[in-house]
């Protein structure tokens, strides 16, 4: 298939000059092929010795060129996807390092002991757990995911995105896949379909045969549709059908609705 090793979302927003040039060449070749078909496959005047095969040969050559250029575009998309993921991971690592440094600096300051003989202050009412610096302690990944889903339900996409990124900071186990799917849904709600597709693609890549893989593919197809990439969306849904033929219930309804929206065959 090759689709999921590529940056589907990045494909729609590719800034690479080389990638844009390749896409323009493909469009031009498709237009030439349509012109040939509209003339009934007739080719420009060719030597008599070649008989009537001139038009067919020219169409075949154009098809070869289109396939070659499309494959090159796929490779370019893959490179962009890798770079996007590297940049995202570096940003997450930097943010985590910054938080660790702030925490350690806060601990180093310490606090003065209360004067002897002064009565103890009354206990504060129960609230969110706090660190020794008085700041609220980070949520556990599971709690962040649960609160992110709640935010998603009330269409607070910014809060859902923040919760997803917080869960992803754990970078291990099931919360990573769930966090990527939550992040994709939050970004789709914000109409940031390019980055949403990256998140869904990452979730699928991490759990190709897991229970949430169909959900990731449906989300990826929806992000493609948001970007206007109907062909990629339908290809994704076709892969979903072939890899998970026994879908049922709500997941099957979501897949069928996505196919209908995309007018997929």
Buried (B, 14 or more C-beta within 10 A) or exposed (E): EEBBEBBBBBBBBBEBEEBEEBBEBBEEBEEBBEEBEEEEEEBEEBEEEEEEEBBEEBBEEBEEBBEBBBEBBBEBBBBBBBEBBEEBEEEBEEEEEEEEEEBEEBEEEEEEEEEEEEEEEEEEEEEEEEEEEEEEEBBBBBEBBBBBBEBBEEEBBEBBBBBBBBBBBBBEEBBBBBBBBBBBBBBBBBEBBBBBBBBBBBBBBBBEEBEBBBBBBBBBBBBBBBBEBBEBBBBBBBBBBEBBEEBEEEBEEBBEEBBEEBEBE
